[in-house]
Amino acid sequence: MSTASDDRLAKPSAYAPGALSNDDVELTPQRSDGRASVPFDLPGVLVGTAEYAEGPTGCTVLHFPEGARTAIDARGGAVGLSGGYRWHEAIVFAGGSVYGLEAAAGVSTELLHRKENRTHWAALQHVSGAVIYDFSTRETAIAPDAALGKAALRDAKAGEFPVGRCGAGLAASVGKIDFGRAEFAGQGAAFREFGGMKVLVATVVNAVGVVVDRDGTVVRGNLHSGTSRRCLPVEDYATAATGGAPVGTLAGNTTLTVLVTNVRLPEVSLNQLGTQVHSSMHRAIQPFHTEIDGDILFTVTTDEVDLEGVSATGLGALASEVAWDAVLSAAE
């Protein structure tokens, strides 16, 4: 994992009045490719990203042209969500906190036009948006808007999920005990096949917590000043609780995740799959689901195959490992 000095955050000046907003500069959406892409094989699933380098901030769109059944697991005390449907043609992740929800509106409008502006109930396009608070890593008030959402949708393609500091994860960060200890993270993804069953997990990691590898090593976040030492925040909390230096936690955090499978599941099982996998992610992100996180996991099925050889619980256990890989991918 990278330990480059530019992964550290500096306290932003955008909290003061007068930061540049979308209305102050001429913005042109750009592709947001990141450092690499994760290949996946799920027919009917398209992924697009776009960014405003002036932010910097961006958005990520998952497009399901034929629609797909969905369950949503929303946790933490700071959820930023629009829509929240049980059926989706698109899911939009964006930076910009509450202002970034406009990107989902742009995707909705673009899909309306693709339907030749038909508004019969059967032609309606269901689009949900979810956002991270990324203002703590940058100097502007620029946020993803309708134009950026449309650009990400137009960029959407099959079989590739961009990872790294790109899309909605362009300005994501983790390990926010204070500004000096936080580090940039990003957008990650992982894909696995288990027989005929397929699982894609993608996540934008912008957590209070640190990212933890399977051997217990903290690989991103809570980097102590002047050292290469990263540690679990619980160590700092324990020290503070027993008379050591007080420890604060920065507000404005969220991890956004989508799990896409081709396995046909009843509604109850689909919901529980999302709950199980979302719960498992506390192994990779510590702490997780705090009062100042707005964590959301969308579970989507393309309804192509039946369970093979395992129960829904077994599928959840397998998908939980894919989710851990996706979190680690976001921190590389």
C-alpha positions in Angstrom: 0.0 0.0 0.0 1.1 3.5 -0.7 2.7 5.6 2.0 3.5 8.6 -0.2 3.4 12.0 1.6 0.7 13.3 -0.7 -1.7 10.7 0.7 -1.9 12.8 3.9 -4.6 15.5 4.2 -4.3 19.1 4.9 -7.0 21.0 6.8 -9.1 22.8 4.1 -9.8 26.4 3.8 -13.2 25.7 2.1 -14.9 25.8 5.5 -14.5 29.6 5.5 -16.9 31.8 3.4 -16.0 32.4 -0.2 -15.0 29.0 -1.5 -15.5 28.5 -5.3 -18.8 26.8 -6.2 -20.2 25.5 -9.5 -21.5 28.9 -10.3 -18.1 30.6 -10.0 -16.2 28.6 -12.7 -16.8 27.1 -16.1 -16.9 23.3 -15.5 -16.5 20.6 -18.1 -17.1 17.0 -17.1 -14.0 14.8 -17.7 -13.6 11.0 -17.7 -12.4 9.6 -14.4 -10.4 6.4 -15.0 -8.4 6.1 -11.8 -5.3 4.0 -11.6 -6.8 0.7 -13.1 -10.0 -1.1 -13.7 -11.4 -4.4 -12.3 -12.9 -6.6 -15.0 -16.3 -8.3 -14.4 -18.7 -10.4 -16.3 -22.2 -9.5 -15.5 -24.5 -8.9 -18.5 -26.8 -6.0 -18.1 -24.5 -4.0 -15.9 -22.8 -0.9 -17.1 -20.4 1.4 -15.2 -19.4 5.0 -15.9 -17.4 7.7 -14.1 -16.9 11.4 -14.4 -15.1 14.1 -12.5 -14.6 17.8 -12.1 -10.9 18.2 -11.6 -11.6 21.7 -10.3 -13.2 20.2 -7.2 -11.7 17.7 -7.2 -14.9 15.6 -7.0 -16.8 13.1 -9.1 -19.5 10.6 -9.5 -19.9 6.9 -10.4 -23.0 5.5 -12.2 -24.1 1.9 -12.3 -26.7 1.5 -15.1 -29.0 -1.5 -15.5 -30.7 -1.0 -18.8 -33.3 -3.7 -18.2 -33.8 -2.8 -14.6 -32.9 -4.9 -11.5 -34.3 -5.8 -8.2 -32.6 -4.1 -5.3 -32.4 -4.1 -1.5 -30.9 -1.3 0.5 -29.1 -1.4 3.9 -28.5 2.1 5.3 -26.7 2.6 8.6 -24.9 5.2 10.6 -26.1 8.6 11.7 -25.5 10.7 8.5 -27.0 8.9 5.6 -27.3 10.9 2.3 -29.8 9.1 0.0 -32.3 10.0 -2.6 -34.7 7.5 -4.2 -34.3 4.3 -2.2 -36.3 2.1 -4.6 -36.7 -1.7 -4.7 -36.1 -1.6 -8.5 -33.4 0.4 -10.3 -32.3 1.4 -13.7 -29.4 3.3 -12.2 -27.6 3.9 -8.9 -25.4 7.0 -8.6 -22.6 7.5 -6.1 -21.2 11.1 -5.8 -19.1 13.4 -3.8 -20.3 16.8 -2.7 -22.4 15.6 0.3 -26.1 16.8 0.0 -25.3 19.0 -3.0 -24.0 16.0 -4.9 -27.4 14.4 -5.0 -28.0 16.6 -8.1 -25.9 14.1 -10.1 -28.6 11.5 -9.7 -31.2 13.9 -11.0 -29.1 14.4 -14.1 -29.0 10.6 -14.7 -32.7 10.5 -14.3 -33.2 13.2 -16.9 -30.8 11.5 -19.3 -32.7 8.2 -19.0 -36.0 10.0 -19.5 -34.7 11.4 -22.8 -33.5 7.9 -23.8 -37.1 6.7 -23.4 -38.1 9.5 -25.8 -39.7 11.4 -22.9 -42.3 8.7 -22.3 -43.9 9.1 -18.9 -46.2 6.1 -18.8 -45.7 4.4 -15.4 -44.1 1.3 -17.1 -41.5 3.6 -18.8 -40.4 5.4 -15.6 -36.7 5.1 -14.8 -35.8 4.5 -11.2 -32.6 6.2 -10.1 -31.2 6.4 -6.6 -28.4 8.7 -5.4 -26.0 8.3 -2.5 -23.3 10.7 -1.5 -20.1 11.1 0.5 -18.9 14.1 2.3 -15.6 14.9 0.5 -15.2 18.6 1.4 -12.7 17.9 4.2 -10.0 17.0 1.6 -10.3 20.0 -0.7 -10.5 23.8 -1.0 -13.7 24.3 -3.0 -17.5 24.0 -2.7 -17.7 22.4 -6.2 -20.1 19.5 -6.2 -21.2 16.9 -8.7 -24.3 18.2 -10.6 -26.7 17.1 -13.3 -24.2 17.6 -16.1 -21.7 15.4 -14.4 -24.2 12.7 -13.7 -25.2 12.7 -17.4 -21.6 12.5 -18.5 -20.9 9.5 -16.2 -24.0 7.7 -17.6 -22.9 8.5 -21.2 -19.5 7.0 -20.4 -20.9 3.8 -19.0 -19.6 0.5 -20.4 -19.8 -3.2 -19.6 -17.2 -5.3 -17.9 -14.9 -2.6 -16.3 -15.1 -0.9 -12.9 -12.5 1.9 -12.5 -10.7 1.9 -9.2 -8.5 4.3 -7.2 -9.0 8.0 -6.8 -11.7 8.4 -9.4 -15.4 8.8 -9.8 -17.2 9.3 -6.5 -14.0 8.3 -4.7 -11.8 11.0 -6.2 -11.5 12.9 -2.9 -12.4 10.1 -0.4 -10.3 9.7 2.7 -10.1 7.4 5.8 -8.7 7.2 9.3 -9.9 10.6 10.4 -8.9 10.9 14.0 -7.6 14.4 13.0 -6.6 16.1 9.8 -3.0 15.2 10.2 -3.6 11.5 10.5 -6.1 11.0 7.7 -5.1 9.7 4.3 -6.7 9.5 0.9 -8.5 6.3 -0.1 -10.8 6.0 -3.1 -13.1 3.7 -5.0 -12.5 0.0 -5.1 -14.0 -3.1 -6.6 -13.6 -6.9 -6.7 -15.3 -9.7 -8.8 -15.5 -13.4 -8.2 -17.3 -16.4 -9.7 -18.4 -19.4 -7.7 -19.5 -22.0 -10.2 -22.3 -20.2 -12.1 -22.8 -17.6 -9.4 -21.2 -14.2 -9.8 -20.5 -11.5 -7.3 -19.3 -7.9 -8.0 -18.7 -5.6 -5.0 -17.7 -2.0 -5.5 -17.2 0.6 -2.7 -16.3 4.2 -2.2 -14.4 4.3 1.1 -14.7 7.6 2.9 -14.8 6.3 6.5 -14.0 7.6 9.9 -12.3 4.2 10.4 -9.1 2.9 9.0 -8.7 0.2 6.4 -7.5 -3.2 7.8 -5.9 -6.1 5.9 -6.8 -9.7 6.7 -3.7 -10.1 8.9 -4.9 -7.2 11.1 -2.5 -4.6 9.6 -3.8 -1.1 9.2 -3.0 -0.3 5.6 -4.6 3.2 5.2 -5.6 5.9 7.7 -4.6 7.1 11.2 -1.0 7.7 10.1 0.8 9.2 13.1 2.6 12.5 12.3 6.3 12.2 11.6 6.2 8.4 11.5 5.1 5.5 9.2 3.0 4.1 12.1 -0.6 3.4 11.5 -2.7 2.0 14.3 -6.3 1.0 15.0 -8.3 4.0 16.4 -9.4 1.9 19.3 -5.8 2.2 20.6 -6.0 6.0 20.7 -9.5 5.9 22.2 -8.3 3.6 25.0 -5.3 5.8 25.7 -7.6 8.9 25.8 -10.1 7.2 28.1 -7.4 6.3 30.6 -5.9 9.8 31.0 -4.0 10.2 27.8 -4.3 13.0 25.2 -8.0 13.6 24.2 -8.9 12.2 20.8 -11.4 13.8 18.4 -13.1 12.4 15.3 -13.8 14.4 12.1 -17.4 14.7 11.0 -18.6 14.1 7.5 -17.9 10.4 6.5 -19.6 7.7 4.5 -18.8 4.4 2.8 -21.0 3.6 -0.2 -21.2 0.1 -1.5 -23.0 -1.9 -4.2 -23.2 -5.7 -4.4 -24.3 -7.0 -7.8 -25.0 -10.7 -8.2 -26.7 -12.8 -10.9 -28.2 -15.1 -8.3 -32.0 -15.2 -8.1 -33.1 -14.7 -4.5 -36.4 -14.1 -2.8 -36.9 -10.6 -1.4 -36.2 -11.6 2.2 -33.0 -13.4 1.2 -31.9 -10.4 -1.0 -32.4 -8.1 2.0 -30.5 -10.4 4.3 -27.7 -10.8 1.9 -27.1 -7.1 2.0 -27.3 -7.0 5.8 -24.9 -9.8 6.1 -22.3 -8.4 3.8 -22.6 -4.9 5.1 -22.1 -6.2 8.6 -19.0 -8.1 7.5 -17.3 -5.0 6.3 -16.5 -3.9 9.9 -13.5 -6.3 9.6 -12.0 -4.2 6.8 -13.1 -0.8 8.2 -12.6 0.0 11.9 -14.6 1.6 13.3 -17.6 1.3 11.0 -21.3 2.5 11.0 -20.5 5.4 13.5 -22.9 8.2 14.2 -20.9 10.4 11.8 -20.9 7.9 9.0 -23.7 7.5 6.4 -22.9 4.0 5.2 -25.2 2.5 2.5 -25.1 -0.9 0.7 -27.2 -1.6 -2.4 -27.8 -5.3 -3.1 -28.8 -5.8 -6.8 -29.7 -9.0 -8.5 -29.9 -9.6 -12.3 -32.0 -12.7 -11.6 -30.2 -15.1 -13.9 -29.3 -18.2 -12.0 -30.4 -20.1 -8.9 -28.3 -20.8 -5.8 -25.8 -23.7 -6.5 -24.5 -25.9 -3.7 -24.8 -23.3 -0.9 -27.5 -21.5 1.0 -28.2 -17.8 0.9 -26.1 -17.6 4.0 -23.2 -19.3 2.2 -23.5 -16.9 -0.6 -23.3 -14.1 1.9 -20.1 -15.5 3.4 -18.5 -15.7 0.0 -19.7 -12.2 -1.0 -18.3 -10.8 2.3 -14.8 -11.9 1.3 -15.3 -10.1 -2.1 -16.4 -7.0 -0.2 -13.2 -7.1 1.9 -11.2 -7.3 -1.3 -13.1 -4.3 -2.7 -12.2 -2.2 0.4 -8.6 -3.1 0.1 -8.7 -2.2 -3.6 -9.9 1.3 -2.6 -6.9 1.8 -0.4 -4.1 0.6 -2.8 
